[in-house]
């Protein structure tokens, strides 16, 4: 598991550490995200049917950005602890957004008082070699958000920035 960093503009909160891992598979990838801290002190979406849904990033969720090395195109996955998901393709930085084709996404989430673990299995055409970002959003009960990533570009938290894509993946 690789540690994610909290964006410098975010207040410290009940989550003390976020880690993530990603493994490419023949048909896509498998990812795991882990929160450590006071899980009852954050908003965690309740379990729901595993369907595609927009705006998952507005509350606690996990994200993967997958971009072929040397390309401007990238794919974004939003993975909710509720088991809902979203997947978008972009032609370039925040341009040409559209729903991306996905064969299947399976999400399993477990939590205790001090840990939340999300595991996702994604069947989707993912080119390699690729540069990948692993991100997390934590929503506090007052609606405030924390942003966690492998790295950030200077300025406000921006997960679409290529600077966040610090993991190189090859099959």
Buried (B, 14 or more C-beta within 10 A) or exposed (E): EEEBEBBEEBEEBBBEBBBBBBEBEEEBBBBBBBBBBEBEEBBBBEEEEBEEBEEBBEBBBBBBBBBBEEEEEBBBBBBBBBBBBBBBBBEEEEEEEEEBEBEEBEBEBEBEEEEBBBBBBBBBEBBBEBBBBBBBBBBBEEEEBBBBBBEBBEEEBBBBBBBBBBBEBEE
